[in-house]
Amino acid sequence: MTVITIEGFTGENRAAHPKTLGPMVGVTSLNQKPGRGDLRPWRVPLTVATVPVGRKTIYRMGRDVDSDANYWLSWANRVHAVRGFNADDTTEQTYYTGDGAPKVTNNIIALSSAPYPMASRPLGIPAPTTALIAATNSGTWTGLSKSYYYVYTYVNDWGWESAPSPVSAESVRPTDATVALSGFGSLPSGNYQINRIRIYRTQTGTSGATEFFFLREVAVGVSTTTDDGRDLGEVLPTTTWVMTPDDLSMLTPMWNGMLAGISGNGVRICEPYTPYAWPIAYEVLPPDSKPVALGVFGQTLLVLTTARPLVVSGSSPDSMDQMPLEMYQGCIAPESVVGMGIGVAWASEDGLCWYGAGGPRILTAGLMLREDWQKLKPSTIVGKMYEGLYFGTFDAGAGLKAFLIDPMNPTGIYFMDTGYAAMHFDELKDQLYVLDSSGNVQRWDAGTAFMTTKFRSKVFQQPRVTSFAAAELVCDVYPATFRADAVGLNEDEAAKILASLSAVPGVSCPTPTSVRYTKVVTSRDAFRLPTISALDWQFELETANNVQLANIATSMVELASV
């Protein structure tokens, strides 16, 4: 008396021997949507927009507009785009790296015409390169005089302010003298939209330190102005600011208004809420490796490197703590890195790695051997998050494919027979979008049609040669295809069985050592199986609907007793 029940459908395992797997894990899980405990397919993605063919990055601007048809920015490179921190900014100022030097755009200049973004600006304002000339005009020499110095900065139409110019020569004069200021340098070439100049003068503050304080602001084009002895304003804020490095990559939003990026062998962090200012003092240098990617969860920045990761945390960029992670798993695919709220996942040579809730571990350990993982060409993986799952696209040489895995409960891997050139997760709509090879931007799992999902079971090894006689499928909607494979036969056995059942529809030999019976099931009614005897059996289910379970028994009576 033998009854096999196939249910649960917890994905695919390529590491264990097929005979040692649990009954709910299979050797094939294709296009299966996890989460409901049954075998069900994903919906076909729904096309919502198009971008030029060949793009590798998509990003939706106009996210406050309740239409995912508008507006899709796209690039031919791997670009990291971050929306500004000001929720009241109706222009959606957006910063990005990966398309040459770092850039900034908004919905005014980016959306002037398609393809988007139409225009951008450099992410920063260059500092002036020449010092001011200070000449004393007049004053009463009463024996009292002071020493003064001057600097100036550039300011653009958005209020962004550069680092200061070189310091002027010392100006020693009576305290009541006026001073003519000139020698403003030529504006830097480029689309910086600089429209005014701010001048600062030294003064000893209440702390006893001498600093530069705001003197006055003049329009661009003014060749000379005056220090007329007016009261000074605030302290110069940009003394340590440095323009965004040209090689900055992997732009990543953090917390408390901070952004991070990789430049050279270090990780740079911007001045809080000032994405165009990147002080050198805030640089983080991994101690023994080169940074290649960044991931964030909570208030933790995970720096993925060519060797072990570096954990960085702190409330402000000048107080960051660093701790190397005792997990020697370098990142081999920068675009595979996904921050998932409770942790970060990335691709290493050994598997899909994780650091966060539950500690550091390899999610694919026990599911794929290193050689199985290497067959996916993990250096090609591009990852995103969807409904708590890690969604990775890869290209192993036979076209784009994909896989999904639950980082909190990695009982199996769910593979897809198609992958995507780019993906974008829209946090405001809580929706994943994918880009196909024809330039179609598609909302994931949103179409009316369904994919076809397939699940192939473990190998059920029987204690003696067994011939299963009956089966049933429990589905919400039919039809579904059922396959019963007698496996592990020798070639002569398989040939004899096939010859004896040549008149039976649905019998075939998919391999020289196996015999298969295929049945398209259209109802809950039990159906009979042809007489095939074997020790080892595998069962396969394929459907564009769903299957809750399959029961297979050695007799109709036995099946009725389940």
MARKOL-753893 format. One line per field, with one value per residue (C-alpha): residue number from 1; residue in three letters; x negated, y, z. Coordinates in steps of 0.001 Angstrom, whole numbers, m for minus. Each point is the difference from the previous one (the first is absolute). Example, Ala and Ser with C-alpha at 12.3 -4.5 7.8 and 13.67 -1.06 7.14 Angstrom:
lomi = c(1,2)
lovo = c(ala,ser)
east = c(m12300,m1370)
north = c(m4500,3440)
up = c(7800,m660)
***
This chain:
lomi = c(1,2,3,4,5,6,7,8,9,10,11,12,13,14,15,16,17,18,19,20,21,22,23,24,25,26,27,28,29,30,31,32,33,34,35,36,37,38,39,40,41,42,43,44,45,46,47,48,49,50,51,52,53,54,55,56,57,58,59,60,61,62,63,64,65,66,67,68,69,70,71,72,73,74,75,76,77,78,79,80,81,82,83,84,85,86,87,88,89,90,91,92,93,94,95,96,97,98,99,100,101,102,103,104,105,106,107,108,109,110,111,112,113,114,115,116,117,118,119,120,121,122,123,124,125,126,127,128,129,130,131,132,133,134,135,136,137,138,139,140,141,142,143,144,145,146,147,148,149,150,151,152,153,154,155,156,157,158,159,160,161,162,163,164,165,166,167,168,169,170,171,172,173,174,175,176,177,178,179,180,181,182,183,184,185,186,187,188,189,190,191,192,193,194,195,196,197,198,199,200,201,202,203,204,205,206,207,208,209,210,211,212,213,214,215,216,217,218,219,220,221,222,223,224,225,226,227,228,229,230,231,232,233,234,235,236,237,238,239,240,241,242,243,244,245,246,247,248,249,250,251,252,253,254,255,256,257,258,259,260,261,262,263,264,265,266,267,268,269,270,271,272,273,274,275,276,277,278,279,280,281,282,283,284,285,286,287,288,289,290,291,292,293,294,295,296,297,298,299,300,301,302,303,304,305,306,307,308,309,310,311,312,313,314,315,316,317,318,319,320,321,322,323,324,325,326,327,328,329,330,331,332,333,334,335,336,337,338,339,340,341,342,343,344,345,346,347,348,349,350,351,352,353,354,355,356,357,358,359,360,361,362,363,364,365,366,367,368,369,370,371,372,373,374,375,376,377,378,379,380,381,382,383,384,385,386,387,388,389,390,391,392,393,394,395,396,397,398,399,400,401,402,403,404,405,406,407,408,409,410,411,412,413,414,415,416,417,418,419,420,421,422,423,424,425,426,427,428,429,430,431,432,433,434,435,436,437,438,439,440,441,442,443,444,445,446,447,448,449,450,451,452,453,454,455,456,457,458,459,460,461,462,463,464,465,466,467,468,469,470,471,472,473,474,475,476,477,478,479,480,481,482,483,484,485,486,487,488,489,490,491,492,493,494,495,496,497,498,499,500,501,502,503,504,505,506,507,508,509,510,511,512,513,514,515,516,517,518,519,520,521,522,523,524,525,526,527,528,529,530,531,532,533,534,535,536,537,538,539,540,541,542,543,544,545,546,547,548,549,550,551,552,553,554,555,556,557,558,559,560,561,562)
lovo = c(met,thr,val,ile,thr,ile,glu,gly,phe,thr,gly,glu,asn,arg,ala,ala,his,pro,lys,thr,leu,gly,pro,met,val,gly,val,thr,ser,leu,asn,gln,lys,pro,gly,arg,gly,asp,leu,arg,pro,trp,arg,val,pro,leu,thr,val,ala,thr,val,pro,val,gly,arg,lys,thr,ile,tyr,arg,met,gly,arg,asp,val,asp,ser,asp,ala,asn,tyr,trp,leu,ser,trp,ala,asn,arg,val,his,ala,val,arg,gly,phe,asn,ala,asp,asp,thr,thr,glu,gln,thr,tyr,tyr,thr,gly,asp,gly,ala,pro,lys,val,thr,asn,asn,ile,ile,ala,leu,ser,ser,ala,pro,tyr,pro,met,ala,ser,arg,pro,leu,gly,ile,pro,ala,pro,thr,thr,ala,leu,ile,ala,ala,thr,asn,ser,gly,thr,trp,thr,gly,leu,ser,lys,ser,tyr,tyr,tyr,val,tyr,thr,tyr,val,asn,asp,trp,gly,trp,glu,ser,ala,pro,ser,pro,val,ser,ala,glu,ser,val,arg,pro,thr,asp,ala,thr,val,ala,leu,ser,gly,phe,gly,ser,leu,pro,ser,gly,asn,tyr,gln,ile,asn,arg,ile,arg,ile,tyr,arg,thr,gln,thr,gly,thr,ser,gly,ala,thr,glu,phe,phe,phe,leu,arg,glu,val,ala,val,gly,val,ser,thr,thr,thr,asp,asp,gly,arg,asp,leu,gly,glu,val,leu,pro,thr,thr,thr,trp,val,met,thr,pro,asp,asp,leu,ser,met,leu,thr,pro,met,trp,asn,gly,met,leu,ala,gly,ile,ser,gly,asn,gly,val,arg,ile,cys,glu,pro,tyr,thr,pro,tyr,ala,trp,pro,ile,ala,tyr,glu,val,leu,pro,pro,asp,ser,lys,pro,val,ala,leu,gly,val,phe,gly,gln,thr,leu,leu,val,leu,thr,thr,ala,arg,pro,leu,val,val,ser,gly,ser,ser,pro,asp,ser,met,asp,gln,met,pro,leu,glu,met,tyr,gln,gly,cys,ile,ala,pro,glu,ser,val,val,gly,met,gly,ile,gly,val,ala,trp,ala,ser,glu,asp,gly,leu,cys,trp,tyr,gly,ala,gly,gly,pro,arg,ile,leu,thr,ala,gly,leu,met,leu,arg,glu,asp,trp,gln,lys,leu,lys,pro,ser,thr,ile,val,gly,lys,met,tyr,glu,gly,leu,tyr,phe,gly,thr,phe,asp,ala,gly,ala,gly,leu,lys,ala,phe,leu,ile,asp,pro,met,asn,pro,thr,gly,ile,tyr,phe,met,asp,thr,gly,tyr,ala,ala,met,his,phe,asp,glu,leu,lys,asp,gln,leu,tyr,val,leu,asp,ser,ser,gly,asn,val,gln,arg,trp,asp,ala,gly,thr,ala,phe,met,thr,thr,lys,phe,arg,ser,lys,val,phe,gln,gln,pro,arg,val,thr,ser,phe,ala,ala,ala,glu,leu,val,cys,asp,val,tyr,pro,ala,thr,phe,arg,ala,asp,ala,val,gly,leu,asn,glu,asp,glu,ala,ala,lys,ile,leu,ala,ser,leu,ser,ala,val,pro,gly,val,ser,cys,pro,thr,pro,thr,ser,val,arg,tyr,thr,lys,val,val,thr,ser,arg,asp,ala,phe,arg,leu,pro,thr,ile,ser,ala,leu,asp,trp,gln,phe,glu,leu,glu,thr,ala,asn,asn,val,gln,leu,ala,asn,ile,ala,thr,ser,met,val,glu,leu,ala,ser,val)
east = c(0,m1686,1474,m2126,1308,m1683,855,m1631,m2125,m2799,m2258,m3020,m3120,m3046,m2438,1463,397,3548,706,m862,2265,3099,3358,810,m3278,m579,m2813,1774,2055,665,2119,1520,1446,m746,2027,3294,m1248,1202,m1458,1098,m1517,m843,2118,m1631,m1394,2176,m1620,506,m2574,m2900,m3577,m2732,m1271,m3285,554,m1485,1628,3538,1278,3446,256,3368,597,2500,2140,2269,m962,m2849,33,m1844,m2864,m2745,m3606,m2371,m3698,m2230,m2252,529,1128,853,2623,1180,2853,m767,839,2371,3525,1387,m2148,2519,m2806,m1169,m3673,m1754,m3694,m1728,m3347,m1071,575,m3361,m681,2714,3054,3217,3249,3640,3388,m413,m3199,173,3493,m243,32,m419,m2016,m445,m2049,m371,m2393,m1930,m2573,m3253,532,m1833,m1435,m3752,m1831,m1536,m3666,m1248,m266,1618,m2024,661,m1038,532,1987,m47,11,m1290,m3339,463,m2625,2573,m118,975,m962,2728,289,2707,1422,2999,2261,2213,3755,2425,3709,876,m1956,m2831,m3246,m3534,m3071,m1879,m2630,m3656,m521,m857,m3237,m13,1730,m1291,1986,1727,3087,2196,m1436,1981,m1532,440,329,m742,m1658,2943,m1052,1717,2941,m672,1220,2905,3688,m317,2492,m2083,1772,m1585,m3104,m270,m2888,m1316,m2452,m1952,1141,m701,3127,1310,m1974,m3254,m591,m456,2337,1496,3389,2448,m599,2201,1403,m366,1341,m2152,m1632,m784,m3727,m513,1800,m729,m549,1777,m349,3504,877,m983,2357,m342,m3176,m1101,1617,m1913,m3600,m511,2380,m1323,1863,1313,m2897,227,m465,2690,2111,2646,1871,1961,2486,m704,1760,88,m389,m3210,m1068,m2917,m2011,m3227,m2960,m3361,m778,2268,3629,1035,2932,1594,751,3463,2767,m2664,m490,m2506,m2520,m2314,m2599,m3162,184,3099,m1773,144,m2900,401,m3143,m961,2061,1601,3666,2195,3600,2144,3133,2114,2374,1251,m2836,m2720,m2066,m1499,m3070,m454,m3585,m2279,m489,1938,2768,m276,2866,324,2460,539,2415,m2178,m2860,m2571,754,128,m1132,m1584,m106,m1297,2451,m1440,1317,m2491,2459,m968,2589,m486,3087,548,3508,958,m19,3481,913,3133,937,m1176,m3234,m2113,m493,m2834,m1621,m3366,m1980,1548,3662,2552,m1146,1917,m722,2772,2730,m1326,m3633,m2383,605,144,3656,m629,m2055,1664,2027,m2782,m3577,m2701,m165,3789,m208,m2885,2102,2280,m2943,556,m2080,2942,2662,2170,2207,3106,2460,3596,2416,m2823,m1619,m3369,546,m3179,m430,m3045,m1459,m1730,m454,3424,1872,1262,1509,956,435,1722,m839,1444,m2892,1938,988,m2232,1511,m318,m763,2648,m1369,1442,m433,m387,m1922,m76,m2435,773,2282,1302,1808,2269,299,2881,2129,m1481,m408,m2738,m509,m2062,m1429,57,m2394,2427,m13,3355,305,2282,1760,m933,2682,2751,1220,3165,m1752,m2074,m3383,m339,m1484,m1695,m994,m1984,m103,m2793,m758,2311,m1924,2275,m994,975,918,3267,2617,2163,3542,1947,m412,1978,m722,1693,221,2101,74,m734,m1691,m3417,m2566,m1164,m3095,m1117,m3559,m1470,m3691,m3259,903,m2555,386,1334,2691,1080,164,2095,2464,372,597,2629,1880,m403,3776,580,315,m2363,m2804,m3491,m3707,m1409,m3407,m1407,366,3475,3610,2586,3760,1553,3619,1845,2305,3309,1794,m372,964,m2637,m1624,m1785,m3688,m1431,m1874,m3626,m2174,m3058,m1790,m498,2653,237,3120,397,2839,449,2769,1019,2562,m876,m335,462,m1178,m426,708,m1487,919,m448,3759,3257,1116,m3150,457,3589,m1204,m2261)
north = c(0,3182,3487,2947,3503,2947,3346,3057,726,1811,492,m1720,m1500,m684,m889,m3141,m3330,m228,m3077,1800,3025,601,m646,3719,907,m759,m204,2464,3047,2185,3170,m861,2757,m792,1001,m1884,m3536,m1268,m186,3127,2107,3670,2246,1217,3538,2860,2482,3578,1991,m285,1266,m274,m3525,m879,1790,m1515,2294,1299,2430,1549,3751,1599,m2503,2335,m405,m3030,m1409,m2397,838,3234,811,m2530,1097,m2513,m390,m2291,m436,m1355,3176,586,2724,1488,2414,3044,73,2979,m1407,3448,303,m124,m113,m3439,848,m3285,m837,m2797,m1640,m2434,2217,1729,2505,214,1966,1567,517,799,m290,3372,m610,m3807,m215,2739,m2683,m3751,m2129,1014,1456,2658,2171,91,2008,m980,m1014,2892,3498,436,2271,3255,m389,3580,2085,3405,3188,2249,3683,2476,3065,2294,111,1846,m1231,223,m2560,m2801,m2352,m3583,m2754,m1382,m2730,m676,m2930,m370,m2791,m660,m493,m1347,550,m2914,1531,m2497,1521,m960,m430,3293,1555,219,2456,3561,1672,1536,3369,2140,3188,2337,m1508,2681,m251,m1136,m2508,m467,m3691,m1162,m2801,m2364,m2890,m1088,m2314,m3691,m1345,m2401,m81,1174,2889,2178,3331,1641,241,4,1762,m892,1819,m1146,882,m1382,m1653,m464,m3237,1866,m1652,2064,m1111,1306,1698,1100,3541,508,m1550,1441,m1025,m1802,2563,2544,708,1892,557,1433,m1151,2943,m1152,m1447,m2584,m3519,m2951,m3740,m2033,m1327,m3477,m1417,118,m3781,m702,m1714,m358,m3466,m2139,m667,m3724,m302,m3105,m2133,3021,m1302,1739,m420,1642,3492,1613,m1810,m1557,m2368,m883,m1689,2053,m1614,m2369,1766,594,3640,1436,3348,2874,m731,1272,1464,m2559,2136,310,m2917,913,m2080,m363,m2201,m2615,m3639,m2226,m3791,m1307,m2864,79,2165,1052,m1088,528,1381,m1212,1516,m1396,2012,2297,m2323,464,m3231,612,m2996,m464,m2344,m1823,216,2599,3048,1023,3790,1680,3346,2922,2472,m269,1323,m2720,m3222,m3237,m2699,m3745,m2627,m2868,m3419,m1418,m325,251,2672,1472,m1050,1720,3600,78,m3114,1950,573,1690,m1733,1979,m2652,m901,148,m2756,m262,m2498,m1513,m2772,m2534,1013,2659,1572,1817,2251,1281,m1726,m3411,1037,m613,m3090,m1370,m289,m2578,m2293,m3410,926,336,m1217,2440,m1656,345,3673,610,m1358,3035,2328,1901,2972,837,116,3111,m25,1689,m652,m1040,m720,m1028,m2255,447,150,m558,77,m1716,m951,m3374,115,m1206,3273,1806,m2156,762,m1459,924,m932,889,1258,m704,m3534,m1290,m3467,m16,2088,994,330,1905,m887,3683,2926,3716,2592,2337,225,2860,m197,3003,477,2464,m2425,m3087,m1545,m1690,923,m1992,845,m2542,m170,1923,3093,m709,1184,m2490,m142,m3321,m2646,2298,m1353,m1963,m3098,m2409,m1557,m3782,m1384,m3349,m2004,m3223,m2027,m1724,m3633,m2197,m3240,m2930,m2958,m2378,204,1906,667,3036,m463,3191,3711,3170,3730,2540,3348,3135,184,m2707,m1171,m929,m2384,m2978,m2065,m3199,m1071,m3386,863,m1843,m2839,m1666,592,m3477,328,3372,m1257,m3073,2121,2451,m2815,m1611,3299,1255,153,2011,3764,2167,m2539,1045,m331,3447,m1620,m3447,m1032,1340,m483,2768,131,3384,880,3301,56,1833,m751,m1152,m3540,m2638,m1481,m3246,m381,m2605,m2936,1065,m1594,1633,712,3707,2525,3703,2018,3226,2521,2754,2586,3530,m190,m1492,m3333,m512,m3612,m3229,m3453,m3108,m3501,m3648,m527,1890,m1354,1258,3403,220,m505,3079)
up = c(0,m1217,m359,m1025,629,m1648,1567,1556,m3079,1835,m2993,m1461,1536,m2179,2771,1581,m1730,m1443,2161,3255,m453,2077,m1683,m445,m1742,m3651,m2506,m2290,884,m3019,m157,3368,2174,3649,3009,m222,674,m3360,m3488,m1831,m2767,m145,m2117,m3199,521,m1262,m2400,1217,m1994,m2435,23,m2640,m618,1671,3300,3167,2572,431,2617,366,447,592,2747,1664,m3123,277,m3384,m514,m3698,907,101,m633,83,m1558,m675,m2047,3066,3499,1762,3667,397,3300,548,2152,3685,m138,m87,m871,m3125,m2839,m2571,1206,67,m776,267,m1864,m712,m2698,m3037,m117,2791,2703,m1075,1261,m1842,761,m1624,m1715,m1939,m169,m1480,m2618,m2703,m320,448,3614,1577,m2665,2024,3241,1915,1671,3621,1641,m358,m632,2414,m1272,m892,452,3155,579,m96,3011,m272,2894,m1056,2998,3767,3034,1284,3739,794,m99,m2939,m703,m2373,m2277,m2650,m2583,m1955,m2264,m1235,m3007,465,m2613,m613,2319,2879,m231,1245,m930,2163,517,m2228,991,2867,m940,985,3463,232,2903,453,2432,1519,m1544,m3529,m3015,m2377,m3739,m924,m3537,m1916,m270,m2197,m3192,508,m657,m3314,233,792,3598,m171,2351,481,3042,2157,3801,1719,3444,2295,3043,3471,3446,1301,3517,346,m556,m3377,m3129,m2775,m3210,401,m2674,m1238,m3044,m3150,m3507,m3374,m2535,m2275,2706,m257,3244,3286,3429,3542,1611,3575,277,2626,m1013,m307,415,m64,m3405,m165,m2955,1251,m176,m2860,m3099,m3263,m817,m1298,m3732,577,2672,m589,1706,1398,2984,2336,3692,2963,1521,m3413,m934,m3289,m521,m3082,m1009,m1197,m631,2867,2483,843,77,1955,m786,2324,1459,m2274,m2301,m2783,m1899,2890,819,2673,m91,3789,m372,m2129,1141,m1060,193,1707,m2293,m3191,m2667,269,m2895,1176,2824,1761,2773,2605,2959,1023,m1246,m3150,m1251,m2136,m2298,m1083,m1885,3325,3257,411,2225,2293,405,2373,1705,149,m1931,m2493,2462,2568,m2006,1614,m2158,613,m2429,m269,792,m3242,m2827,m2874,m2508,m2343,m3635,m1452,1183,m1494,1964,3281,1424,3270,1230,3099,2452,m1739,m3140,m2585,m2529,m2341,902,m1641,2401,m109,814,3269,2711,2936,2241,1956,975,m441,m2891,m2098,m3524,m973,m2702,2251,20,m3093,m2550,22,m1062,m3417,m391,934,m2405,m2866,418,m764,3266,m1192,m2322,2726,294,3095,1366,2822,m508,2852,2322,m2621,m1630,m3778,m2034,m3763,m1518,m3380,m66,m3769,m1100,378,3062,2759,3602,3459,3248,3561,3399,2186,3192,m933,m2804,m297,m3785,m3081,m2512,m3527,m2960,m3662,m872,1443,m556,m1284,2911,3026,2140,3319,519,3748,m240,m2010,1712,m3417,m1992,m3644,m2487,m3412,m2795,m2936,m2244,2224,1653,3591,1724,3351,1550,590,m1295,m3356,m660,m1375,2078,m550,m43,3198,400,3083,m122,3190,1837,m866,2067,586,755,2204,m2803,m3655,m104,m2649,743,m1282,780,623,564,m129,2250,m1816,149,m3778,m2551,m2210,1341,m1425,2077,m789,1737,m756,826,259,585,m2376,m2191,m3713,m723,2703,m1333,m3573,981,2020,m2843,m2488,2218,356,m3543,m460,3180,m643,2029,504,m1070,794,813,644,m810,3660,817,m1050,279,82,m762,746,m472,3009,m450,3287,3600,m1025,610,m3104,m694,m811,m2391,1515,336,2652,1529,3264,m555,m986,m707,m644,m1889,3,m2558,m31,m906,2834,3390,1746,3732,95,m1889,1430,m1628,1178,m928,m332,m328,3366,1629,m1621,1256,3564,m17)
***
